[in-house]
Amino acid sequence: MRVLLTMYASRGDVQPPVGLAVHVRALGAEVEVYAPPDQEFAELLAGVGVPPLPVGQPVRLPGIKATPPSATDLPPRAALVAAQFDTVAVAAEECDALIATGVMPTGGWR
């Protein structure tokens, strides 16, 4: 069985699916996890032996202050959503199950 998990959210939203990935893998399934390319998610996944597969843009963009950037500073949301769905759709073609959680990219100024 092949299971794909995908998420786009903060660390608190990413940790539960990572735990699920660990348990599903322990049951004998092949698991792929797509998460934002932030270093903290890569380390979290690598720490439990699940190879991280980056998707989308980082949740925490470098150089973005605590206040939201102007609309001109952000990539179009439609492009971010399309890029994530395109990546996941291709990856999910050979999967038996797909689990998706979290919010969609809204600018990365968390």
HUBELKA-V216428 format. One line per field, one symbol per residue. burial: + if it has 24 or more other C-alpha atoms within 12 Angstrom, else -. A space follows every 10 residues. Layout:
burial->???
This chain:
burial->--++++++++ +--++-++-+ ++-++----- ++++++++-- ++-++----+ ++++++++++ +--------- ---------+ ---+---+-- ++-----+++ ++-++++++-
